[in-house]
């Protein structure tokens, strides 16, 4: 499953909208039924409105009715082992399984 998540996160980076930083990030999350949902960072000229790939993946999953994230993979080709920011960590925390265990995979 780890390789599938990494593959999804890596592939997603091609769709990142990063006209200001040229720093693509892709994320792939594993939800409760085994589905993998992806997201990418989306920048805005007003930098504070930029949304990270991890949150886009979670919001995409939530829009599809999912409420539990079992694992997340993050890929940032320009910065190996990039970690989720504080805002992403907070949102991930909101969607963690009841047992509190979530796998985080850094590419």
C-alpha positions in Angstrom: 0.0 0.0 0.0 2.9 2.4 0.7 4.1 2.1 -2.9 0.6 2.8 -4.2 0.3 5.9 -2.1 3.8 7.2 -3.1 2.9 6.5 -6.7 -0.3 8.5 -6.4 1.4 11.4 -4.6 4.2 11.5 -7.2 1.8 11.5 -10.1 -0.3 14.2 -8.6 2.6 16.7 -8.5 2.2 17.1 -12.3 -1.2 18.8 -11.6 0.0 21.3 -8.9 -0.8 24.9 -9.6 2.4 26.6 -8.6 3.0 29.7 -10.8 4.7 31.6 -8.0 7.0 29.2 -6.3 7.5 26.4 -8.9 7.4 24.1 -5.8 4.9 21.3 -6.6 3.6 19.1 -3.9 1.4 16.0 -4.3 -0.4 14.1 -1.6 -2.3 10.8 -1.6 -4.4 9.7 1.2 -5.8 6.3 2.1 -9.4 6.5 3.4 -11.4 4.0 5.5 -12.6 1.8 2.6 -9.1 1.5 0.9 -9.7 4.2 -1.7 -6.8 6.5 -2.5 -7.6 10.2 -3.0 -5.1 12.7 -4.2 -4.5 16.4 -4.0 -2.0 19.0 -5.0 -0.9 22.4 -3.7 -2.8 25.3 -5.3 -1.2 28.7 -5.1 -2.7 32.2 -5.2 -1.2 35.6 -5.7 -2.4 36.3 -2.2 0.0 33.8 -0.7 -2.1 33.3 2.5 -4.9 31.8 0.3 -2.5 29.0 -1.0 -3.7 25.5 -0.1 -1.4 22.6 0.5 -1.7 19.3 -1.3 -2.4 17.4 1.9 -5.5 19.6 2.7 -6.7 19.4 -0.9 -6.6 15.6 -0.8 -8.5 15.6 2.5 -11.1 18.1 1.3 -11.5 16.1 -1.9 -12.1 13.0 0.2 -14.5 14.8 2.6 -16.5 16.1 -0.4 -16.9 12.4 -1.4 -18.2 11.5 2.0 -15.1 10.1 3.6 -14.3 11.0 7.2 -11.3 8.8 8.2 -7.8 9.0 6.8 -5.6 6.0 7.6 -2.5 7.1 5.8 -1.0 10.0 3.8 1.9 10.2 1.4 3.5 13.5 0.5 5.8 14.0 -2.5 7.7 17.3 -3.2 10.2 16.6 -5.9 12.2 19.8 -5.2 12.6 19.0 -1.4 12.9 15.3 -0.5 11.2 14.4 2.8 9.1 17.6 2.9 6.7 17.3 5.9 3.1 18.5 6.3 2.8 22.1 7.6 1.1 22.9 10.9 -2.3 23.6 9.2 -2.1 20.3 7.4 -1.2 18.4 10.6 -4.3 20.0 12.3 -6.6 19.0 9.5 -5.1 15.5 9.4 -5.7 15.2 13.1 -9.4 16.0 12.5 -9.7 13.0 10.2 -7.5 10.4 12.1 -8.9 7.0 12.9 -10.6 6.4 16.3 -7.5 4.6 17.5 -5.4 7.7 16.7 -3.0 5.9 14.4 -2.2 7.4 11.0 0.7 6.5 8.8 2.6 9.4 7.3 4.9 8.6 4.3 7.5 11.2 3.1 8.9 10.8 -0.4 
